[in-house]
């Protein structure tokens, strides 16, 4: 269903529908394993995408059925949940992740500073690109300097907030 590279070992890694991961090196040698998260044959799975973290070498695997992305060591051990997308509000299908193949995918930036993910949700007229990073987001302070009403309209003016862009919604 997906493939990625393991830079540290120089391997190409594939993810199969049954959850099996196969790593192949340039000489044609391979190794195959099921990540610990997929070793229980009685638990339903739907692996959808895979990538490797360039800073840690961990494999990140997205599962559509679980609506989770978990990571594991390059040998499939030490699995842990990294991102989870449970549908808590069934009236908000836009909050549901659709990372099934084909079309969904995940990849880290070359320096590992962020993870980009695409999904197949058509709720807003097409797929989405989601970007996750663990950097602190600092929203600059701004001040509304004046408010004036005219008929059914209100005009707001505010002091600059630097490079930040704000959308004002009713």
N, C-alpha and C positions, 0 to 999 in steps of 0.2 A: 504493500500500500504506500510505502514511502522509503526514501533513502537519504543518507547524510554521510559526512566524513568524520573520521576521528583523526584530527591533526597530529596528536601525539604519537599514534601508532602508524599513521599513513594508510589506514584502512578505509574502505567504503563499507557502510553499514546499511543493511536493508531490514525493513520491518514487514513481516508477513501478516496476513489476515488472522492467522491463528495465534499471533503474538510472538512468534519466534523471531529472534534477531540473528542475522548472519553477518559476520564481518569478514571481508575478503581483502587480502593484501596484494601488492603489485606482482608477487610471484605466483598468485593463484591459490595460495594457502588460505584456508578459511577456518573459522570457528563459529559455532552456533550455540545459542542458549535461549531459554525463556527467562525474561526478567522475573525476579521473585514475585512481583505483583501479579504475574500471569501464570504462576505454576499450579494453581488450583483448577483442575479440569472442570469442576462443578460450578464455577463462577463464570457467568456470561461476560464476554468482552467484545469490544469493537474497536481495535486499534486503528487510528486514523492518520497520525503524522509523527515524525521523529526528527530531532535535531541534536546536535551536541554543543555543549557549552564550551567555547574556546578557552575559557579561563580555568575551568575545573576538569574538563574532559568527560563530564557526566552526560549520559544520554537522557534527553527529555522526550517523553512519549505522551501523545495526546490520545485519549480514549473517548470516543463519542458516546458510548453507552453510559460510562461513568461520569461524563462531562467533567473530566479532570485531566490535568497534565501532571504526570509524576516524573521524577528523575531517578536514575539508578547509576551505579558505577559502570564503567565500560564492560564489565563482565556480567552484568545483570543483578549483582548483589546490591544491598544497601538502598532499597527503594524507599522513596518518600514522596508525599503529595506536595507539589509546588503551587499549583493553581487549581481552584475548584469552582465550578459554575453550576450549582444546583438551581433548578427552576423553582424558586420559592413562591412566585406570584404567577399562577397559570394565566392570568389576564395580560401579562406582559411578555409575549413571545419574543419581543425584541431583546429581552434579557437572556434568552436561551442561546446557547452556543451550538452551532451546526458545523462541527469540524470534520465531517465525513469526507471521504475521498470519492471522486477526485475533486480538486478545487480547494480543499482546505490545506493549510500547511503552516509550519513554524520554522523560524530561523533566527539565530542570534546575529547581532552585528559582529563584524570581525574582531572588535575589541571586547565583546561580551557585555557591553554596557546596557544593551536593551534587547528584548525579545519581540519580534514582530510575528503576528499570527493572522492568517486570513481564514475566513469561514464562508460557508455557502448560504448564510441566512439571506433570504430574499424579502424580509419584512420591510425593508426600506428601499426597495427597488434594486437590489443587487447585493453582492457580497460585501463584507466589511474587512477593514484592516485594523487590528487591535495592536497597540504597542504597550508593552510592559517594561518598566525599568524600576530600579530600586534606589534612584536618586531622590533626594529631598526636593520637593517642588515648593518653591517660594513664590507666592502670589504677591506682587507689589501692592502696597497700600495706595488707595486713591480716595479722593474726596469729591462728593457731589457738591458743586459750587453754586448751582441755582436750579430751581424748579419753577416752571411757569405753565399755567393751564390756560388753554384757549379752546372754548367749545368742548369737543370730545377728545382733544389731543393734549398731551403733556410733553413738554420739552425739558430734557435733562441736560445739564452741562456738568462736566467733571474735570478735575485737574488730571494732567497726564499721569499715566501709570507706567511710564517707561515703554518697553517694547511689548507689553501685554496687550492682547486684544480682548475686549469684552463684548458679549452679545447681551443686549437688554431685552428681556422678554416680559410681556404683560403677566 
